[in-house]
Amino acid sequence: MITPANTLALIVAYLLGSVPSAVWMGKFFYGTDVREYGSGNAGATNTFRVLGWKAGLPVLILDIAKGWLAVKIAWLSGLYLPHSQQLINFELALGISALAGHVFPVFAGFRGGKGVATLLGVLIAIHPWAALWCAGIFTVMLLITHYVSLGSMVAALAFPFIVMLIYKETLPTVNLFSMAVSILVLTTHQKNIERLLRGKESKVAFLAGKKK
């Protein structure tokens, strides 16, 4: 049911997701718009690549935090009973709204990032153990291949299997959301997939990122 209260909460979640951590970090502290360098994305990975770990790490933390905080608006609102199906569905809606804000940020000309870090924050808030599995899969893939994009995609593809097969989630909306996560990440990484197939995807050394 759509009410003024939950509509306002969804707007707040979108605005929270719209906080362009990478853009503001680059412009305010380095005089650089990270979208004009590297991959052109306003996300943590490109910030690591363009400005180095001292800029990239805070951006990563902030992007994860805004996804987590957006979901927790559901608890702060007091609109639904704790642990109810309605609350979980509302959390999912808030997470999606925050992701939309990150990808299409109103505070940065609707030119955002791919949303992986913010998505991780959403997953931590909604299903922390499954999110931990995904973080582990991402880390292993990154260490083996040195491709952030490949690690992100493999972790996203694993997420619905983790939710449905390992944790045996029965709530249809959570299962649909887990599948949507895979589709979203693959969709936002189309150019990365093309570069991987051509052998031209950049391998990222986080501790050696410099502006290009």
Phi, psi and omega in degrees: 000129181271125179231162177303325183291312182284334174295317177298319179298319179295323178294317178298319178298318178297315180295323177296316177296333182285349179299111187275078185307313183295317181294313182292320178301313181295315184288316186285324186253342183232357182062031185225134171267110185298341180288348180265002182226170176057232181280347181085004181266147178265067181223178183295318183300314181291330177293318174302315184294317187274317188248350179097175188290333181294332175267321185293321183295313177299323179296317178301313181296316181295320180293321175294317183297320183290329174293317179296314182295323180300317179295321183289351173302329179302319179288320181292330183290330182067022184279336185227158180291142178303137176066010179280160178298324179296321179294315180299317178297322178292321176300317178298317179296319178295319178297317178297320179296319178294320178297319177299322178295320180292317182286324180233072187284126180294335182274359182220041175064026179061023175248094184248205181256194183272347172086010185293314181295317178295321176299320177300318177299320177297315181295321178299320181289324185271315184215078189301324182289320176295323177297322178296318175302313181296320178297321178294317179297317178301314183297316179298314180296322179295316180294326182281314189256336185068016176255113177296318183298316181294318177300318180297316183291318180295318179296319180294320178294328180285335188305308181298327178292321178296314182295314188272326184264320181277313183262356174050049178298134182251347181285117185303321182294324178291318179295319177296320178297318181298322177289323178296327178301314179299314181296318181299311183295318177296321180295317182283351180249024182301316180295324177295320179298317179298317180291324177297317180293330178271355182073026184244010178288138182284137172268128188262126172255099189302325185275003181233019182292136179221156180290137179260000000 
